[in-house]
């Protein structure tokens, strides 16, 4: 039986980031990833229709972990524009940029998941000795001094700390018999890549329609001549409406999207890779138990309304790593239950506040009550007139304040 102090199941962004942060401090960590190594040429040649919005805190953590230099393609955004089709207020943060912006102008960046996963894999190959791909966990068993892990190749591992970073349908969570609370929004989202007549000028846009929010997110094109015109959309709709729109041919969908977005950027000219997915918020009933911790989507899934799901997962990675290392330095203990509960207490409160906040915001924006429309519009105007309020919301979005008391602040 092979022993490791820490085993992470799942080698995506959150699991990979955790492994890299721990490996930097010479922690014996093994990563078990069911996915194969990506083909770099295939990833770079194909534009993914999805993007992940990375906050400044996430970018900062990727730099610390050594991942950032490997990210081959991304599109910065320097402004956000949010408004309601049936309201009178709107919120703007930052300023549009007519040319490639300098880093000090960024509010964040949009990165395709495949590009990010490629960068994570390349960094782990260079820095994590026990990084294993195309390997599945067959069975988990809790023992007195940790967890025994049975792999699909019949290898057995033993670890004092097992970290589940294996997504919303986490096998680790299921094997540990940790239940999930699920909130079904009765909505689905359409995601695809679109090309617009006017360039986005590095602005992330979101319009709240009576059916749900529609986001236009800047997307880096593999072709330099088309840079600035491609965007990724996330269109939240009642599930029956979503199914109806998914059944349209491309031209009819383009016309419907252009109309509903009020011909934002003078309308859509092309669409690629349409897909839909149901929207459900999920929260694990607990994030930890003896010798085990859940992070990222294994612990929580929130509404994509504010694009914060990936960022709160990266904050899980940072907070868990910081707390583990801090207790190791102070008392020489690794991953005892008191240490793990510190992580759970901190992150569960913050994540559930974000989850419920997104649910309430979605309901408020979708409401057609005249009094709520007035209050919503009035509130947006108040925010726009107050530099302090705008600064507060920007601080919340960039996430850096949450790293202030950790080793990753600077």
C-alpha positions, -999 to +999 in steps of 0.1 A: +000+000+000+014+034-010+011+062+016+008+099+010+000+127+036-025+141+012-045+127-018-066+149-040-093+133-062-098+156-092-072+174-111-091+203-126-087+240-117-096+237-080-079+204-072-049+213-093-045+247-076-047+231-041-020+205-051+003+232-064-001+254-034+007+224-011+035+212-033+052+246-031+055+240+007+070+204+002+038+186+012+036+150+000+005+153-022-008+129-048-034+139-075-058+114-090-075+126-122-099+106-143-093+128-173-065+122-198-037+146-206-049+172-232-035+175-266-021+210-267-025+215-305-061+204-304-069+227-275-052+258-290-068+253-325-104+251-313-123+280-297-143+268-267-178+283-266-176+286-228-155+309-207-148+312-170-146+347-155-115+348-133-114+375-106-083+393-096-080+370-065-080+339-087-055+354-111-033+363-081-035+327-068-027+312-103+004+334-104+015+322-070+010+286-080+030+291-112+000+284-136-004+319-151+026+317-176+011+285-191-023+302-199-020+305-237-052+325-244-074+348-224-094+380-229-093+407-202-124+427-194-120+463-181-157+472-176-190+456-166-224+470-178-256+456-161-291+468-168-327+456-168-349+456-199-379+467-179-361+491-155-347+525-156-314+521-137-282+506-148-248+499-133-214+504-149-180+495-135-147+504-151-142+518-186-143+502-220-110+498-238-106+503-275-072+486-276-056+457-257-056+469-220-027+469-197-030+446-167-036+474-142-068+482-161-082+447-158-113+439-137-106+402-145-101+379-175-122+354-194-106+321-201-119+290-219-120+260-195-099+239-219-071+265-220-072+267-182-071+229-178-042+226-202-023+252-181-031+234-148-019+201-163+013+215-176+021+231-143+014+199-123+035+178-146+064+202-138+057+205-101+037+176-086+056+144-085+026+121-079+002+134-105-018+106-121-042+109-151-067+085-166-071+068-132-104+063-114-111+057-077-130+025-073-137+025-035-130+046-004-128+033+032-124+054+063-098+040+088-086+050+122-057+071+109-071+082+075-085+069+043-078+039+022-083+044-016-088+016-040-080+025-076-094+010-108-060-005-115-062-024-082-035-002-065-043+008-029-033+042-014-035+054+022-037+090+032-041+111+063-061+137+043-084+130+014-096+161-006-126+157-028-122+181-058-141+159-082-170+181-092-207+184-086-213+147-089-184+140-065-176+103-059-157+113-028-187+130-014-210+100-022-185+075-007-183+096+025-221+096+027-223+134+028-257+145+016-264+175-007-291+201-004-304+210-038-323+241-049-339+235-084-344+269-101-367+253-127-344+271-152-319+261-178-292+281-195-280+282-231-243+286-237-227+293-270-201+314-289-214+344-309-200+370-332-214+405-331-214+433-356-197+457-332-167+448-310-171+443-273-143+467-264-135+445-233-168+450-217-188+422-200-225+429-204-256+415-187-292+424-195-320+412-172-349+401-193-384+390-180-373+354-187-339+357-169-304+372-173-285+372-206-247+377-203-223+386-231-188+378-221-157+387-241-141+357-258-106+355-272-106+343-308-079+320-321-079+341-352-063+376-347-084+392-374-116+384-355-104+394-320-129+417-303-160+404-321-165+370-305-183+365-272-195+337-250-231+339-238-250+325-209-287+329-213-309+318-184-344+308-193-374+288-180-366+252-190-395+250-215-384+282-232-348+270-233-359+238-250-379+259-275-349+281-283-325+252-286-348+236-312-344+266-335-321+265-365-290+288-362-305+316-382-337+317-363-317+315-330-296+345-342-327+365-349-343+356-315-311+364-296-306+397-314-342+408-307-342+398-270-309+415-264-323+447-280-297+443-308-268+447-283-237+455-303-259+458-334-269+422-333-254+387-338-240+375-371-227+340-362-233+314-336-213+282-327-216+253-304-250+258-288-256+237-256-279+238-227-277+228-191-301+228-161-296+252-133-295+240-097-278+253-066-262+226-045-246+227-011-230+198+008-245+193+043-209+194+056-176+202+040-154+181+062-153+150+084-123+132+100-095+131+074-116+145+046-124+179+030-146+189+000-137+218-022-151+235-053-182+220-070-179+189-048-190+212-019-212+238-036-227+249-069-242+283-073-263+301-099-240+314-128-256+349-124-225+366-112-200+342-127-184+335-093-186+297-091-150+292-103-137+320-081-152+307-048-138+273-056-103+288-060-108+306-026-116+272-011-083+259-024-064+289-009-082+289+025-078+251+030-041+252+020-035+282+043-052+267+073-035+233+069-001+249+066-006+273+094-016+246+119+013+224+107+038+253+113+023+262+147+017+228+163+032+202+139-002+186+132-015+177+098-052+178+089-067+170+123-105+175+126-101+209+144-080+222+115-105+210+089-135+225+109-117+259+108-118+257+070-155+246+070-166+273+093-150+300+072-158+289+037-193+274+042-206+307+057-191+327+028-202+303+001-238+300+013-241+337+016-230+340-020-254+312-031-284+327-014-275+362-025-275+350-061-308+333-057-324+365-042-308+387-069-322+365-096-357+366-081-356+404-077-344+410-112-370+387-127-399+402-108-424+422-128-439+439-097-441+476-104-429+485-069-399+461-071-390+475-106-390+510-091-370+499-061-345+480-082-340+509-106-337+534-077-311+512-060-290+509-092-290+547-096-279+552-059-250+528-065-240+546-097-239+580-079-219+567-049-181+561-055-180+543-021-208+519-030-193+512-064-159+506-047-175+482-023-191+461-050-159+460-070-140+449-039-165+421-034-162+410-070-124+410-072-121+388-040-087+401-029-101+412+005-108+375+013-070+368+010-059+395+034-053+373+064-037+345+045-001+338+033-014+345-003-022+381+002+010+395-013 
